[in-house]
Amino acid sequence: MLQDKQKEVAFFNQHAQSQEYNVFTDASNYKLIKACVDLGGWLPGTQVMDCGCGSGVFTKLLQDFGFVASGLDLSEGLIDLAGRLYPGIKFIVGDIEQLPLESESLDAILLSGIIHHLPDPSKCAHEVYRVLKPGGSFVAFDPNRRNPFMWLYRDQDSPFYSSEGVTENERPIVASKVAQTFTHAGFNVSTRYLSGLHYRYIASARMRRLLPIYNFLDEVLFQLPFLKPYSAFVLTRGVK
């Protein structure tokens, strides 16, 4: 099964008409990027490309952390918006499955919630491997299919699945399958889990009223060590 790129672009170009494509609280955005940076082991001054950068929120945080940050996204509308919001950062339009970059040209890559948009991430894995320098690394974050809330609300096999606010390509990931795909591409892969990211916005007005309850449960439940693999997000790291 292939990703329907036209639907992806149309969906995110529509979001680019506003400046609200920023679903987490500011504190949670910071927490997420710090977790990715710590997992990657990236040092200040490292060249990091934020793939799937959207409107550039995480790209700007990477810059604030001291990295030479740039952003790439499939949506021309979001890239235009990111350029207006953060004019000091380089943003380009590009496809993660066919990156407009030279081989071995990057130190590090952040895959910003992009793997779960790909029915088959193998092309992404090989492209990321191609453009990273030897010893370079990527870190990805994606919703976890083993998390009960993510499965109930966002997995297409769930009887309570909602398509509001997502594209038909999206589906939470299975951590072991993603690790296997990137291992086959040549990476040394490790996995971690993260919860406690508070949403401030989801598309459904009805479900939005339940966000305080979700945020509380997500913060409390998955701190327990035996529940960590069921956390809301999977962080995947690969070293070339």
Rosetta silent file (secondary structure, phi, psi, omega in degrees, C-alpha in Angstrom):
SEQUENCE: MLQDKQKEVAFFNQHAQSQEYNVFTDASNYKLIKACVDLGGWLPGTQVMDCGCGSGVFTKLLQDFGFVASGLDLSEGLIDLAGRLYPGIKFIVGDIEQLPLESESLDAILLSGIIHHLPDPSKCAHEVYRVLKPGGSFVAFDPNRRNPFMWLYRDQDSPFYSSEGVTENERPIVASKVAQTFTHAGFNVSTRYLSGLHYRYIASARMRRLLPIYNFLDEVLFQLPFLKPYSAFVLTRGVK
SCORE:     score description
SCORE:     0.000 S_00000001
   1 L     0.000  133.911 -178.576    0.000    0.000    0.000 S_00000001
   2 L  -104.972  152.951  175.116    1.328    3.437   -0.968 S_00000001
   3 L   -70.399  135.062  174.806    0.821    6.787    0.692 S_00000001
   4 L   -84.118   93.571 -172.775   -1.673    9.029   -1.110 S_00000001
   5 H   -68.771  -33.075  179.350    0.567   12.076   -1.319 S_00000001
   6 H   -62.526  -40.897  178.271   -2.011   14.300   -3.006 S_00000001
   7 H   -68.316  -36.666  176.395   -4.381   13.851   -0.071 S_00000001
   8 H   -60.880  -49.054 -177.892   -1.552   14.538    2.375 S_00000001
   9 H   -63.109  -45.159 -179.281   -0.632   17.775    0.617 S_00000001
  10 H   -61.445  -42.479 -179.393   -4.255   18.921    0.316 S_00000001
  11 H   -61.884  -49.255 -174.997   -4.921   18.203    3.998 S_00000001
  12 H   -79.257  -27.741  171.819   -1.879   20.067    5.291 S_00000001
  13 H   -62.259  -35.475  176.957   -2.141   22.936    2.826 S_00000001
  14 H   -64.106  -41.171  177.603   -5.584   23.517    4.305 S_00000001
  15 H   -64.225  -30.093 -177.403   -4.073   23.674    7.787 S_00000001
  16 L   -68.189  -10.824  178.646   -1.531   26.210    6.525 S_00000001
  17 L   -72.667  -16.176  173.921   -4.353   28.709    6.036 S_00000001
  18 L  -121.559  173.849  178.339   -4.287   29.275    9.802 S_00000001
  19 L  -111.237   34.263 -175.820   -1.430   29.444   12.265 S_00000001
  20 L  -109.908   13.540 -179.612   -2.909   26.892   14.663 S_00000001
  21 L   -82.192   74.057 -175.804   -1.183   23.712   13.515 S_00000001
  22 L  -155.382   87.754 -164.099    0.454   23.239   16.902 S_00000001
  23 L   -81.394  -23.207 -178.289   -1.402   20.570   18.846 S_00000001
  24 E   -95.515  160.951  171.385    0.671   20.364   22.054 S_00000001
  25 L   -66.941  161.297  179.589    1.160   22.913   24.800 S_00000001
  26 H   -59.133  -40.948  179.907    4.432   24.868   24.675 S_00000001
  27 H   -63.590  -37.090  179.719    5.758   22.913   27.676 S_00000001
  28 H   -73.746  -36.031  173.528    4.969   19.612   25.945 S_00000001
  29 H   -56.993  -45.882  179.683    6.610   20.731   22.695 S_00000001
  30 H   -63.121  -45.659 -179.137    9.754   21.454   24.714 S_00000001
  31 H   -59.620  -42.751 -178.650    9.521   18.124   26.575 S_00000001
  32 H   -64.961  -48.253 -178.334    9.168   16.195   23.324 S_00000001
  33 H   -68.043  -37.147  176.180   12.092   17.830   21.564 S_00000001
  34 H   -62.390  -41.069  178.028   14.313   17.543   24.634 S_00000001
  35 H   -62.340  -40.221  178.714   13.507   13.817   24.790 S_00000001
  36 H   -66.825  -43.721  179.683   14.419   13.450   21.116 S_00000001
  37 H   -62.949  -44.806  179.587   17.640   15.421   21.513 S_00000001
  38 H   -63.229  -41.654  178.894   18.654   13.419   24.585 S_00000001
  39 H   -65.468  -40.627  179.229   17.925   10.128   22.825 S_00000001
  40 H   -69.136  -24.423 -176.043   19.856   11.226   19.757 S_00000001
  41 L    67.947   26.284 -176.582   22.831   12.326   21.847 S_00000001
  42 L   -76.339  138.834  179.816   23.175   15.335   19.587 S_00000001
  43 L   -99.104  148.318  176.729   25.615   18.058   20.605 S_00000001
  44 L   -52.347  140.083 -176.060   25.034   21.796   20.071 S_00000001
  45 L    96.287  -12.202  177.662   26.250   22.860   16.652 S_00000001
  46 L   -66.923  141.327  176.028   25.079   19.616   15.032 S_00000001
  47 E   -81.521  114.660 -177.151   23.308   20.030   11.696 S_00000001
  48 E  -123.222  126.241  173.360   19.759   18.680   12.204 S_00000001
  49 E  -102.244  128.744  178.219   17.030   18.557    9.556 S_00000001
  50 E   -92.476  101.404 -178.934   13.455   18.407   10.832 S_00000001
  51 E   -91.485  129.935 -169.553   11.611   16.228    8.293 S_00000001
  52 L    81.671   36.771 -169.446    7.845   16.616    8.454 S_00000001
  53 L   -70.414  -18.166 -179.172    8.465   20.029    9.998 S_00000001
  54 L    59.419 -129.476 -178.026    4.958   21.393    9.366 S_00000001
  55 L   -85.742    7.504  170.026    4.787   25.020   10.418 S_00000001
  56 L    91.496    9.308 -177.776    8.280   24.867   11.936 S_00000001
  57 H   -59.951  -47.850 -178.272    7.506   24.758   15.668 S_00000001
  58 H   -74.077  -31.700  177.032    9.920   21.907   16.371 S_00000001
  59 H   -61.104  -43.267  178.495   12.515   23.267   13.934 S_00000001
  60 H   -64.482  -38.727  177.056   12.609   26.503   15.915 S_00000001
  61 H   -64.238  -39.179  175.980   13.011   24.567   19.164 S_00000001
  62 H   -60.078  -41.899  175.920   15.943   22.683   17.645 S_00000001
  63 H   -61.344  -43.115  179.912   17.527   26.035   16.798 S_00000001
  64 H   -63.655  -28.756  176.869   16.880   27.221   20.350 S_00000001
  65 L   -76.255   -5.258  176.295   18.670   24.100   21.630 S_00000001
  66 L   100.491   13.415  179.789   21.770   25.257   19.733 S_00000001
  67 L   -94.235  156.973  171.282   21.558   23.128   16.592 S_00000001
  68 E   -83.516   93.631 -169.013   21.988   24.216   12.978 S_00000001
  69 E   -99.438  144.108  171.315   18.364   23.490   12.177 S_00000001
  70 E  -142.197  165.858 -176.211   16.497   23.300    8.887 S_00000001
  71 E  -133.095  150.796  178.495   13.079   21.972    7.953 S_00000001
  72 E  -139.792  138.545  177.694   11.485   19.914    5.193 S_00000001
  73 E  -151.983  153.951  178.840    7.851   19.117    4.519 S_00000001
  74 L   -72.668  -25.411 -175.503    5.691   17.756    1.706 S_00000001
  75 L   -88.644  115.567  177.395    3.212   20.634    2.056 S_00000001
  76 H   -64.047  -35.228  178.834    4.195   23.786    0.199 S_00000001
  77 H   -62.222  -44.514  179.049    1.580   25.698    2.188 S_00000001
  78 H   -68.685  -35.370  177.334    3.111   24.709    5.529 S_00000001
  79 H   -65.354  -40.258  175.584    6.625   25.475    4.281 S_00000001
  80 H   -61.089  -43.557  179.235    5.449   28.955    3.247 S_00000001
  81 H   -63.587  -44.957  179.072    3.902   29.411    6.694 S_00000001
  82 H   -60.109  -41.043  178.827    7.060   28.189    8.447 S_00000001
  83 H   -63.192  -34.899  177.813    9.163   30.607    6.411 S_00000001
  84 H   -73.343  -38.104 -178.117    6.942   33.499    7.465 S_00000001
  85 H   -73.834  -36.280 -174.772    6.944   32.485   11.127 S_00000001
  86 L  -132.931   73.632 -172.442   10.688   31.769   11.353 S_00000001
  87 L   -65.740  -14.696  179.955   12.459   33.712    8.602 S_00000001
  88 L   -86.202    0.321 -177.794   15.908   32.925    9.985 S_00000001
  89 L  -113.839  143.000  178.625   15.568   29.191    9.341 S_00000001
  90 E   -83.962  125.268  175.974   15.878   27.414    5.989 S_00000001
  91 E  -124.456  138.439  178.787   12.752   25.455    4.996 S_00000001
  92 E  -134.151  153.195  174.474   12.329   23.415    1.818 S_00000001
  93 E   -84.575  132.478  179.597    9.564   21.399    0.174 S_00000001
  94 L  -169.043  161.430 -177.869   10.451   17.736   -0.135 S_00000001
  95 E  -107.150  125.544 -177.717    9.281   14.141    0.054 S_00000001
  96 L   -62.112  -21.456  179.259   10.761   11.901    2.756 S_00000001
  97 L   -89.460   -4.160  177.425   10.647    8.998    0.295 S_00000001
  98 E  -155.638   72.754 -171.241   12.687   10.917   -2.298 S_00000001
  99 L   -68.593  135.543  178.743   14.721   13.522   -0.470 S_00000001
 100 L   -83.903   53.550 -173.578   16.129   16.421   -2.531 S_00000001
 101 L  -135.287  152.366  177.665   19.469   16.065   -0.726 S_00000001
 102 L   -74.559  153.102  176.208   22.909   14.710   -1.529 S_00000001
 103 L   -63.161  143.647  177.600   24.022   11.403   -0.069 S_00000001
 104 L    53.005   46.710 -176.280   25.877   11.602    3.258 S_00000001
 105 L  -110.644   -8.016 -175.718   25.068   15.297    3.617 S_00000001
 106 E  -123.049  146.940  175.447   23.418   15.470    7.077 S_00000001
 107 E   -81.366  -39.558 -173.091   24.599   14.862   10.630 S_00000001
 108 E  -153.725  152.331  178.482   21.166   14.187   12.114 S_00000001
 109 E  -133.761  134.825  168.865   17.500   13.969   11.186 S_00000001
 110 E  -103.393  121.017  175.237   14.365   14.431   13.259 S_00000001
 111 E   -95.447   98.001 -171.059   11.392   12.556   11.799 S_00000001
 112 E   -82.948   89.007  176.829    8.573   14.672   13.208 S_00000001
 113 L    57.737   38.187 -172.367    5.557   12.396   13.421 S_00000001
 114 L  -104.785  -29.118 -174.785    6.091   11.252    9.864 S_00000001
 115 H   -63.861  -36.828 -176.910    6.452    7.449   10.009 S_00000001
 116 H   -73.789   -3.014  172.051    2.834    6.889   11.001 S_00000001
 117 H   -89.824   -5.336 -173.253    1.778    8.652    7.785 S_00000001
 118 L  -110.367  112.941  177.187    3.542    5.976    5.720 S_00000001
 119 L   -56.416  -33.778  175.524    1.775    2.642    5.120 S_00000001
 120 L  -133.960  105.374 -175.648    5.223    1.204    4.319 S_00000001
 121 L   -83.269   10.633 -174.753    8.131    3.203    5.817 S_00000001
 122 H   -64.765  -39.244  177.577   10.876    1.200    4.079 S_00000001
 123 H   -63.495  -41.025  176.387   11.510    3.861    1.397 S_00000001
 124 H   -58.970  -46.629 -178.099   11.756    6.484    4.128 S_00000001
 125 H   -59.362  -44.248 -178.916   14.230    4.323    6.042 S_00000001
 126 H   -69.436  -35.949  178.347   16.496    3.865    3.013 S_00000001
 127 H   -68.830  -41.727  177.702   16.375    7.563    2.107 S_00000001
 128 H   -62.294  -41.777  177.840   17.228    8.619    5.657 S_00000001
 129 H   -62.254  -41.382 -178.067   20.121    6.161    5.625 S_00000001
 130 H   -61.469  -43.554 -171.025   21.322    7.522    2.270 S_00000001
 131 H   -87.917  -12.443  177.108   21.475   11.181    3.298 S_00000001
 132 E   -80.489  144.037  173.853   23.005   10.692    6.749 S_00000001
 133 E   -71.033  156.654  173.285   26.763   10.804    7.160 S_00000001
 134 E   -55.312  130.898 -175.561   28.487    7.711    8.589 S_00000001
 135 E    86.840   -8.228  177.286   27.891    7.830   12.328 S_00000001
 136 E   -72.894  167.280 -175.432   24.909   10.136   11.833 S_00000001
 137 E  -144.653  158.283  170.926   21.590    9.400   13.470 S_00000001
 138 E  -122.061  155.090  168.256   17.867    9.963   13.263 S_00000001
 139 E  -131.267  134.532  179.072   15.222   10.177   15.961 S_00000001
 140 E  -122.717  147.296  170.202   11.528    9.710   15.185 S_00000001
 141 E  -128.124  138.478 -177.279    8.426   10.201   17.296 S_00000001
 142 E  -153.525  154.870  176.470    5.047    8.693   16.466 S_00000001
 143 E   -65.216  145.734 -172.469    1.821    7.672   18.224 S_00000001
 144 E   -97.231  120.398 -179.834    1.914    4.191   19.750 S_00000001
 145 L   -65.891  -21.176  179.680   -0.640    1.626   18.577 S_00000001
 146 L   -82.050   -9.584  175.867   -0.260   -0.228   21.891 S_00000001
 147 L   -75.720  127.376 -174.410   -1.486    2.828   23.801 S_00000001
 148 H   -61.718  -36.168 -179.345   -5.193    2.245   24.572 S_00000001
 149 H   -69.754  -44.672  178.944   -6.218    5.849   23.912 S_00000001
 150 H   -62.369  -41.554 -179.236   -4.348    6.056   20.607 S_00000001
 151 H   -66.095  -46.203 -176.845   -5.775    2.729   19.478 S_00000001
 152 H   -62.452  -40.385 -171.441   -9.359    3.536   20.425 S_00000001
 153 H   -94.424  -30.471 -169.795   -9.390    6.973   18.828 S_00000001
 154 H  -122.558   -4.180  178.206   -6.921    6.799   15.964 S_00000001
 155 L   -92.533  132.862 -174.766   -6.520    3.194   14.826 S_00000001
 156 L   -67.668  -13.876  175.944   -8.666    2.259   11.863 S_00000001
 157 L   -85.036   -9.750 -178.042   -9.371   -1.172   13.386 S_00000001
 158 L   -79.108  140.145  176.092  -11.002    0.408   16.441 S_00000001
 159 L   -68.586  -13.178 -179.796  -14.814    0.578   16.600 S_00000001
 160 L  -106.828   12.978 -177.988  -14.401    4.103   18.005 S_00000001
 161 L   -55.192  136.548  174.089  -12.005    5.306   15.298 S_00000001
 162 L  -120.731  129.362  177.846  -12.362    8.965   14.316 S_00000001
 163 L   -92.365    0.630 -177.533  -11.034   10.282   11.021 S_00000001
 164 L   -70.736  123.337  176.699  -11.605   13.890   12.054 S_00000001
 165 L    87.665    6.121  176.778   -8.387   15.856   11.942 S_00000001
 166 L  -134.722  165.232  174.325   -6.227   13.158   10.314 S_00000001
 167 L   -92.350  163.596 -178.963   -5.565   11.855    6.819 S_00000001
 168 L   -70.067  -12.715  177.326   -6.538    8.364    5.721 S_00000001
 169 L   -76.161  -21.332 -169.767   -2.831    7.493    5.550 S_00000001
 170 L   -79.758  140.496  173.730   -2.330    7.878    9.294 S_00000001
 171 L  -161.015  134.023  177.506   -2.239    5.010   11.744 S_00000001
 172 L   -54.654  151.963 -172.614   -0.398    4.616   15.072 S_00000001
 173 E   -96.483  159.280  167.327    2.747    2.522   14.777 S_00000001
 174 L   -99.943  118.755 -171.413    3.928   -0.767   16.239 S_00000001
 175 H   -57.288  -42.397 -176.462    7.362   -0.014   17.683 S_00000001
 176 H   -65.621  -35.081  179.480    8.883   -3.407   16.888 S_00000001
 177 H   -69.858  -40.615  176.659    7.833   -3.221   13.227 S_00000001
 178 H   -64.219  -43.946  178.476    9.336    0.239   12.782 S_00000001
 179 H   -59.462  -41.432  179.416   12.549   -0.887   14.480 S_00000001
 180 H   -63.947  -42.500 -179.867   12.714   -3.882   12.160 S_00000001
 181 H   -60.938  -45.747 -177.833   12.214   -1.735    9.048 S_00000001
 182 H   -75.415  -28.201  173.448   15.007    0.669    9.954 S_00000001
 183 H   -64.355  -42.563  178.860   17.293   -2.174   11.040 S_00000001
 184 H   -63.663  -27.264  178.160   16.864   -3.733    7.603 S_00000001
 185 L   -77.399  -10.187  176.759   17.882   -0.383    6.081 S_00000001
 186 L   118.487   -1.295 -176.273   21.213   -0.612    7.922 S_00000001
 187 L   -85.501  151.242  165.031   20.626    1.266   11.179 S_00000001
 188 E   -90.056  110.863 -165.832   21.497    0.269   14.730 S_00000001
 189 E  -108.937  141.558  171.090   18.057    0.913   16.274 S_00000001
 190 E  -135.842  158.126 -174.287   16.822    1.552   19.803 S_00000001
 191 E  -131.573  139.678  170.905   13.344    2.413   21.098 S_00000001
 192 E  -134.184  171.468 -176.761   11.975    4.453   23.982 S_00000001
 193 E  -128.892  149.948 -176.248    8.494    5.524   25.048 S_00000001
 194 E  -143.823  129.469  169.661    7.081    8.887   26.090 S_00000001
 195 L  -128.232 -174.885 -178.835    3.857   10.048   27.683 S_00000001
 196 L    81.669   19.787  173.113    2.860   13.211   29.507 S_00000001
 197 L   -93.780  115.403 -174.315    2.545   15.313   26.351 S_00000001
 198 L   -88.080  123.750  174.307   -0.471   17.524   26.907 S_00000001
 199 E   -78.559  140.864  171.551   -2.673   18.309   23.928 S_00000001
 200 L  -110.567   -8.842 -177.059   -4.172   21.759   23.708 S_00000001
 201 L  -155.057  135.006  162.487   -6.081   21.117   20.508 S_00000001
 202 L  -136.174  160.235 -170.809   -7.718   18.301   18.537 S_00000001
 203 L   -66.095  -36.591 -176.016  -10.031   18.703   15.576 S_00000001
 204 L   -75.338  117.357  178.807  -13.143   17.217   17.187 S_00000001
 205 H   -63.384  -34.674  179.958  -14.959   19.830   19.295 S_00000001
 206 H   -66.846  -46.417 -179.615  -16.754   17.038   21.170 S_00000001
 207 H   -73.247  -24.189  179.610  -13.557   15.205   22.074 S_00000001
 208 H   -59.545  -30.753  179.419  -11.789   18.481   22.856 S_00000001
 209 L   -67.243  -21.046 -178.788  -13.888   18.755   26.006 S_00000001
 210 L   -92.052   -1.898 -176.360  -12.313   15.519   27.237 S_00000001
 211 H   -57.051  -41.943  178.389   -8.713   16.690   26.779 S_00000001
 212 H   -58.449  -36.688  178.678   -8.162   17.605   30.464 S_00000001
 213 H   -68.451  -46.840  178.704   -9.162   14.055   31.453 S_00000001
 214 H   -59.957  -47.625 -177.677   -6.957   12.489   28.782 S_00000001
 215 H   -58.556  -40.128  179.781   -4.005   14.715   29.668 S_00000001
 216 H   -66.321  -49.228 -178.051   -4.308   13.776   33.358 S_00000001
 217 H   -63.542  -41.158  179.978   -4.578   10.025   32.738 S_00000001
 218 H   -64.010  -36.316  179.931   -1.735   10.067   30.219 S_00000001
 219 H   -68.048  -39.734 -171.344    0.471   11.937   32.693 S_00000001
 220 H   -88.652  -49.621 -168.889   -0.224    9.574   35.604 S_00000001
 221 H   -63.688  -44.266 -167.050   -0.773    6.072   34.257 S_00000001
 222 L   -91.524   13.083  168.389    2.247    5.584   32.041 S_00000001
 223 L   -79.759  -19.964  178.699    4.837    6.667   34.583 S_00000001
 224 L   -67.848  129.010 -173.349    4.524    3.164   36.024 S_00000001
 225 H   -53.814  -40.498 -176.294    7.477    1.126   34.707 S_00000001
 226 H   -74.198  -11.367  177.640    5.417   -1.862   33.563 S_00000001
 227 H  -100.630   -1.637 -177.434    3.125    0.446   31.546 S_00000001
 228 H   -54.200  -43.171 -179.436    5.928    2.294   29.730 S_00000001
 229 H   -65.532   -8.271  178.774    5.580    0.243   26.497 S_00000001
 230 H  -104.896   12.865  178.086    1.952    1.404   26.364 S_00000001
 231 L   -61.001  163.147 -173.925    2.855    5.097   26.486 S_00000001
 232 L   -66.689  -30.066 -174.785    1.261    7.438   23.974 S_00000001
 233 E  -128.608  144.844  173.971    4.382    7.939   21.866 S_00000001
 234 E  -103.414  131.060  171.217    7.196    5.822   20.515 S_00000001
 235 E  -108.255  124.399 -179.622   10.649    7.353   20.089 S_00000001
 236 E  -116.106  129.948  177.786   12.843    5.498   17.610 S_00000001
 237 E  -119.635  138.259  176.133   16.563    6.156   17.247 S_00000001
 238 E  -135.564  135.253  178.050   18.818    4.829   14.517 S_00000001
 239 E  -113.852  130.051  179.596   22.580    5.248   14.076 S_00000001
 240 L   -79.488    0.000    0.000   24.194    4.739   10.681 S_00000001
